[in-house]
Amino acid sequence: MHMKSSGKLALLALFLAFPVAAELPARLNLCKACHDEDGSGVGRAFVPIIAGMPVAHVEEALYAYKDGARQCVQVPLMCETAASLSDEEITELAEYYGALQRYSHATTFQEKLAVAGEQVHQRLCARCHFPPDDPDVAEALGPPLHGQRADYLKYALASYLNGNRENLLPEMEEKVNELRHGEIEALVNFYVSY
């Protein structure tokens, strides 16, 4: 074998040993203004962490915004963005964010409230909201809330309670309305403690 040929083979072997980085979705710029490229969000209360979110949950949310099942009462940008996406783009973006490592802000929390919040979670939320590392999380009715940003959780729960966010499922409305005084703070402390 000639030296040139063996050099080319070695170079090809080296190239194949390192996978080529996946191509970024063409419409990622629409999402990263709020969710950032890593899915961590950019610090606005109404923007959740979506990195590592099961693909089905990201797709479901995008279709709910696109089809009008979820209205953008206070922040119209999400509805406008989702409305501009094709089915293929929704799948591509959901797969991109779903493939990222789950991001956590590692927020400080109050241990006593987190313990109380776990009881609230078990009573009201555990049937639909599984931890992100649960093997059945993709089949759960709701997205994983464990490790989510505290300000987003407070914003979302307040939005459900004051009517600024529609419930996609009647059970969600029922459970949110069962929250007692102080339980939102406890629940938030539990989720951010994960």
HUBEL-V935039 format. One record per residue. RES is the residue in three letters. OMEGA is omega in radians with two decimals (none if undefined). D_FIRST is the distance of its C-alpha to the first C-alpha in whole Angstrom. Layout:
res = (RES,RES)
omega = (OMEGA,OMEGA)
d_first = (D_FIRST,D_FIRST)
This chain:
res = (MET,HIS,MET,LYS,SER,SER,GLY,LYS,LEU,ALA,LEU,LEU,ALA,LEU,PHE,LEU,ALA,PHE,PRO,VAL,ALA,ALA,GLU,LEU,PRO,ALA,ARG,LEU,ASN,LEU,CYS,LYS,ALA,CYS,HIS,ASP,GLU,ASP,GLY,SER,GLY,VAL,GLY,ARG,ALA,PHE,VAL,PRO,ILE,ILE,ALA,GLY,MET,PRO,VAL,ALA,HIS,VAL,GLU,GLU,ALA,LEU,TYR,ALA,TYR,LYS,ASP,GLY,ALA,ARG,GLN,CYS,VAL,GLN,VAL,PRO,LEU,MET,CYS,GLU,THR,ALA,ALA,SER,LEU,SER,ASP,GLU,GLU,ILE,THR,GLU,LEU,ALA,GLU,TYR,TYR,GLY,ALA,LEU,GLN,ARG,TYR,SER,HIS,ALA,THR,THR,PHE,GLN,GLU,LYS,LEU,ALA,VAL,ALA,GLY,GLU,GLN,VAL,HIS,GLN,ARG,LEU,CYS,ALA,ARG,CYS,HIS,PHE,PRO,PRO,ASP,ASP,PRO,ASP,VAL,ALA,GLU,ALA,LEU,GLY,PRO,PRO,LEU,HIS,GLY,GLN,ARG,ALA,ASP,TYR,LEU,LYS,TYR,ALA,LEU,ALA,SER,TYR,LEU,ASN,GLY,ASN,ARG,GLU,ASN,LEU,LEU,PRO,GLU,MET,GLU,GLU,LYS,VAL,ASN,GLU,LEU,ARG,HIS,GLY,GLU,ILE,GLU,ALA,LEU,VAL,ASN,PHE,TYR,VAL,SER,TYR)
omega = (3.13,3.11,-3.14,-3.12,-3.12,3.07,3.11,3.11,3.12,3.12,3.10,3.12,3.12,3.13,-3.12,-3.13,-3.13,-3.11,3.10,-3.13,3.13,3.13,-3.14,3.10,-3.09,-3.07,-3.11,-3.14,3.11,-3.05,-2.97,3.06,3.12,-3.03,-3.09,-3.11,-3.12,3.08,-3.07,-3.08,-3.07,3.01,3.06,-3.07,-3.05,-3.11,3.14,2.94,3.10,3.09,3.11,3.09,3.11,-3.07,-3.10,-3.13,3.09,3.12,-3.12,3.13,-3.14,3.10,3.12,3.08,-3.10,-3.07,3.14,3.09,3.02,-3.12,3.06,-3.04,-3.09,-3.05,-3.06,-3.04,-3.10,3.13,3.13,-3.14,-3.11,-3.13,-3.10,-3.06,3.01,3.08,-3.13,3.14,3.08,3.12,-3.12,3.14,3.11,3.13,3.13,-3.11,3.12,-3.12,3.14,3.10,3.14,-3.08,3.06,3.13,3.13,-3.12,3.04,-3.12,3.11,-3.05,-3.10,3.11,3.12,3.11,3.09,-3.14,3.09,3.10,3.10,3.11,-3.12,-3.09,-2.97,-2.88,-2.96,-3.11,-3.06,-3.06,-3.12,3.03,-3.08,-3.14,3.09,-3.12,-3.12,-3.04,-3.12,-3.14,-3.12,-3.14,-3.12,3.12,3.08,3.13,-3.14,-3.13,3.12,3.13,-3.12,-3.10,3.08,-3.14,3.12,3.12,-3.09,-3.13,3.10,3.13,3.07,-3.07,-3.10,3.06,3.12,3.06,-3.13,3.05,3.10,3.12,3.12,-3.12,3.12,3.11,-3.14,-3.09,3.12,-3.14,3.07,3.11,3.12,-3.14,3.10,-3.06,3.09,3.13,3.11,-3.14,3.13,3.12,3.09,-3.10,-3.14,3.12,-3.04,none)
d_first = (0,4,7,8,7,7,10,11,11,13,15,16,16,19,20,21,22,25,27,28,32,34,36,40,42,44,47,47,49,52,52,50,53,55,53,50,46,46,49,51,54,56,59,61,63,63,59,57,54,52,49,48,50,50,49,52,54,53,53,56,57,56,57,61,61,60,62,65,65,65,67,66,70,69,66,65,61,60,61,61,57,57,59,56,53,52,51,47,48,50,47,44,47,48,44,43,46,46,42,43,44,48,50,53,55,56,60,63,65,68,68,71,71,67,69,71,69,67,70,71,67,68,71,70,66,64,64,62,61,58,56,53,51,53,51,53,53,52,55,58,60,60,57,57,59,58,56,58,59,63,64,63,64,68,67,66,69,72,70,71,74,76,74,72,69,70,69,66,68,71,70,69,72,74,72,72,76,76,75,78,79,76,74,71,71,70,68,66,66,65,62,61,61,58)
